[in-house]
């Protein structure tokens, strides 16, 4: 990337940072990207993918594979702290996960592609909505416009505070965990607080579930984690013995099949405890993420590109426990997700003071560009 391109995409990143939009509300963000790419003459811009998502397509003269690179559009409902001239103008919203930087990286890649098209095949730059809720990738894959793209391979990255600046974090196989949010509702009967025996309170059942669900992982054999994140019970009244309760927990595994098994075990435990206390139990799920599975051939493309560029590399042994909805693409085509270090002392992701380091943009863009050369030359 030349200096002019770096300045252009850095300005775009800071503009996106000023106007963060939450999942499913990214219309303004998508519009800014369309305006940016309009001057770079892509072969096509497909809008309305899974909501506000868009794909920018650059094609070569000869037939060949279609390679997709993905960035995320959405921000988080987090108040930004710290002083910077491009601070968020949207109260209670910020790009504290660095998605503004991910978009700028693909904007830089698009700038390079506008000057030198791939020799064969197509390169697709996908800007995906609603990653933070785990809904965006699935909706994109199901949208009619995506059927025209049919990628043969897909790549993505995520910035990683706590790792050295510019360090590339690689792993074969599972890179990030599968997870889902489980909500349990227990229903019994209220009574006067002076006569709790006349009702069917969920108190003891709720207490047992808080402990029992988190201990399920002890019997799984493979990595699993259940974290109770919220409970509520009854009304705010000293005169009423409660008749209902809600428990929310996050389930995590490194394998989609194990997630299915953990879910079955959790539901059985809830049903058994509810039955013993004569309560009715119901379940609902949200924010479901598949595990991201890194393909061996895609890993080779990235690993060899890293070597050629002589970038510092860290190969990790265990997957990350956090989740990424790029895992939906893993079920569609070979994928590869990797990390890029954002600095050892950088605030962690989702912290109010986090800000994506602009100096990562040319490094990441250059790595993606080298991957393109390996696949499309």
Number of C-alpha atoms within 10 A of each C-alpha: 16 8 8 9 16 19 14 15 24 23 15 21 24 20 17 27 27 19 21 29 24 20 23 18 17 21 17 15 23 22 13 14 19 17 10 17 17 13 10 15 17 18 12 14 17 16 18 17 23 23 19 24 26 26 24 25 22 22 21 18 11 12 12 17 16 21 23 23 23 22 25 26 34 30 28 22 18 16 16 23 15 9 8 8 7 14 19 21 13 15 12 13 21 34 33 26 24 25 25 29 30 26 26 28 28 25 28 26 26 26 23 18 21 18 10 11 18 22 17 17 19 25 28 25 24 26 26 27 34 27 25 20 19 24 20 27 26 18 19 26 17 13 16 13 16 20 11 9 17 15 20 14 21 25 24 19 20 20 27 26 21 15 19 19 20 23 21 26 21 22 23 21 17 21 27 28 27 28 29 21 19 22 18 19 22 24 19 18 16 21 17 14 15 11 12 16 12 13 17 19 26 27 17 12 20 24 11 13 19 20 12 16 21 18 15 16 19 11 10 14 8 12 15 24 23 24 16 19 12 12 16 12 18 16 14 8 9 10 12 17 25 25 21 23 21 19 19 20 21 20 24 29 28 27 20 18 13 18 23 12 12 23 17 11 17 19 16 12 17 23 17 14 18 23 13 9 15 17 21 15 20 14 15 10 13 14 16 20 28 27 32 29 26 23 20 14 14 19 21 14 18 23 18 14 21 21 11 11 12 9 15 15 18 16 10 12 12 13 19 16 18 15 26 25 26 30 27 23 22 21 13 14 14 19 27 32 28 20 22 24 23 28 19 13 11 19 18 18 19 18 16 21 18 20 27 26 18 19 14 21 25 22 19 24 22 20 20 22 19 19 21 23 14 12 19 21 11
